Amino acid sequence: MSESKKTSIIEVKERVLSLLNEDGVDREYLKNEIEMLAVPPNDEAFFSGLLELFIHLSVDEEEARLHWDKILENYDFLQQKLEHDTGLMVAIVDYFTNLNQVLNSPMLVEINVFKETEKMAMVDALTGIFNRRYFDLNLRKELRRAARYDKDMTIILIDVDNFKDVNDTKGHLFGDLALKNLAGLLTEVCREEDIVCRYGGEEFIFILPETTATGALIFAERFKKRLQDTAFFGENSITISGGIASYPYGGKNVVQLLENADKALYEAKIAGKDRIVTGASDNRRRDRFKLTWKLTCQPLDSSKGGKRQETYTQNVSFGGVKIELDQEYPLDTRLLLDIEMPNGDITIVGKTVWAKKEKSGVYTYGIRFLDLKSEQLQKMIQVLPSDFYDPTEENPEY
């Protein structure tokens, strides 16, 4: 296997391991994620290479695909049977030792060593905290978690003010000590679920799950006060500036979040440094696309009129649709929606969250999805032109 291909497979493996740390991962979701990672699609060694990294078993690509399908079926079976998440490695070992009986002695110790090696590769040598590689992997994971469970998530990009001057006047060894002390202080203030990494040079970055921009600002200001009250930083007049970007209003994907955090940090610098700035935000939680799909709906509550109506979507997002109907419904009316998409139909429950009576007498509604399932989400991902999905966010309008 070539080095570039091996590197690609290792990155994919990291993504698969990352997926398994997410709550409530089901077989269909995991299978679709692995399928999407198989890039380019004509890579003849993708599944065989991935399998070889997990269990050191070399098989051809077609056989490897069959093994992966069976492994994921077993993964699903074990979760249902045992009523708790057993983990993919357990499913792999059970499949090859008990069901397929290819392996006599699973190499579990080697896998643990591999995972420890991966962890070491993600730790910054100078400061002892996680590095940019670890941040990149976990930001995407936390974005997906926030999207799936309709949660906020915020990043804070921090930069040491005038760090070049610190190095020039006090020396690089002192500069290294300042970075180590800062990393230690950043780690102390973190919650267990927070992630802090050295982003590069004198820049550090926080990932704060389930935290709004306001919450992140309060946290950052408290940290600045803690920094000023710490003798090492106070006596040496070392300060920091920071930029905040929050999902979803401050960015809906990795690129947007990082760009907005970086812009906010730049604003903090030009405003005089030693301050935290919250980046620009958008009051729209989700991108909408002007797509015309046939839709049939009727109220779940028969007391609100059981009339079944056909219409067409005016726009679509991962969270809902905009439609016109000739019947008036109160807000919060639950509707059963049958939507004909280009790659198949879905049936989902929606709720009216805003309504407007038009001059023509018809009513325009914003409908928010209430129970978007994994398989339905995957269908939408395939046809909505978005570089990163945010499937379950609540839109202020629908």
ZIVENSUL-V745678 format. One record per pair of residues at least 24 apart in sequence whose ideal C-beta (glycine too) atoms are under 7 Angstrom apart, sorted by sequence separation. I is the first residue (numbers start at 1). J is the second residue. D is the distance in whole Angstrom. If there is no record, write none. Layout:
I,J,D  I,J,D
//
This chain:
71,95,5  220,244,7  241,265,6  291,315,7  331,355,6  348,372,6  12,37,5  70,95,6  74,99,7  243,268,6  290,315,5  291,316,5  304,329,6  242,268,6  289,315,6  295,321,7  329,355,7  368,394,7  217,244,6  241,268,4  288,315,4  289,316,5  368,395,7  216,244,5  241,269,6  288,316,7  289,317,7  295,323,6  348,376,6  250,279,5  288,317,5  304,333,6  216,246,6  250,280,7  287,317,6  299,329,7  320,350,6  337,367,7  346,376,5  368,398,5  213,244,6  250,281,5  286,317,4  366,397,5  367,398,6  241,273,5  244,276,7  249,281,4  286,318,6  335,367,7  366,398,3  213,246,4  241,274,6  244,277,7  249,282,6  286,319,5  301,334,7  346,379,6  189,223,5  212,246,6  239,273,6  241,275,6  242,276,4  243,277,6  244,278,4  245,279,4  249,283,7  299,333,6  300,334,4  239,274,4  244,279,6  252,287,7  299,334,7  300,335,7  328,363,6  344,379,6  243,279,6  249,285,7  299,335,6  300,336,6  326,362,5  343,379,6  13,50,6  55,92,6  189,226,6  213,250,6  248,285,5  298,335,7  325,362,7  12,50,6  54,92,6  248,286,7  297,335,5  298,336,6  324,362,5  325,363,6  341,379,6  163,202,4  297,336,6  324,363,7  343,382,6  5,45,7  9,49,4  13,53,5  297,337,5  324,364,5  325,365,6  343,383,6  9,50,6  31,72,5  55,96,6  185,226,7  342,383,5  30,72,6  157,199,7  160,202,4  185,227,7  295,337,6  296,338,4  322,364,7  323,365,6  341,383,6  10,53,7  159,202,6  295,338,7  354,397,6  1,45,7  5,49,7  9,53,6  159,203,5  295,339,5  322,366,6  323,367,6  354,398,6  27,72,5  57,102,7  158,203,7  185,230,6  353,398,5  157,203,7  158,204,5  293,339,6  294,340,4  320,366,6  321,367,5  158,205,7  293,340,6  320,367,5  1,49,6  27,75,6  55,103,7  157,205,5  293,341,6  320,368,4  27,76,4  156,205,7  300,349,7  319,368,6  320,369,5  126,176,6  155,205,6  156,206,4  319,369,6  55,106,7  56,107,6  155,206,6  181,232,5  55,107,7  127,179,6  155,207,6  156,208,7  224,276,7  126,179,6  127,180,5  126,180,7  129,183,5  154,208,5  128,183,7  153,208,7  221,276,6  127,183,4  153,209,5  220,276,4  138,195,5  153,210,7  154,211,5  129,187,6  152,210,6  153,211,7  154,212,7  151,210,5  152,211,6  154,213,6  217,276,6  152,212,5  156,216,6  178,238,6  217,278,6  135,197,4  154,216,4  318,380,6  134,197,6  135,199,7  156,220,5  130,195,7  132,197,7  142,207,6  213,278,5  131,197,6  318,384,7  20,87,6  129,196,6  130,197,4  131,198,6  132,199,6  142,209,6  20,88,5  129,197,6  132,200,6  139,207,6  213,281,7  316,384,7  129,198,6  138,207,6  135,205,6  127,198,5  318,389,6  166,238,7  318,390,6  318,391,4  319,392,7  124,198,4  319,393,6  319,394,7  320,395,6  319,395,5  322,398,7  160,238,7  161,239,5  317,395,7  320,398,4  161,240,6  319,398,7  160,240,6  161,241,6  159,240,7  158,240,5  159,241,5  158,242,5  157,242,6  156,242,5  157,243,5  156,244,5  154,244,6  155,245,6  154,246,4  152,246,6  153,247,5  152,247,7  289,384,6  289,385,6  287,386,6  146,247,5  155,257,6  14,118,7  143,247,6  157,261,4  286,390,6  157,262,6  155,261,5  159,265,6  286,393,6  157,265,5  285,393,5  285,394,7  286,395,5  285,395,5  143,254,7  285,396,7  161,273,4  161,274,6  283,396,6  140,254,6  139,254,6  18,137,6  22,141,7  22,144,7  14,137,6  18,141,5  22,145,6  253,387,6  254,388,7  253,388,3  252,388,6  252,390,5  248,390,6  248,393,5  147,389,7  150,392,5  147,390,4  148,391,6  149,392,7  150,393,6  147,391,6  148,392,6  150,394,6  143,388,7  147,392,6  147,393,6  29,374,4  28,374,5  32,378,5  28,375,5  26,374,6
//
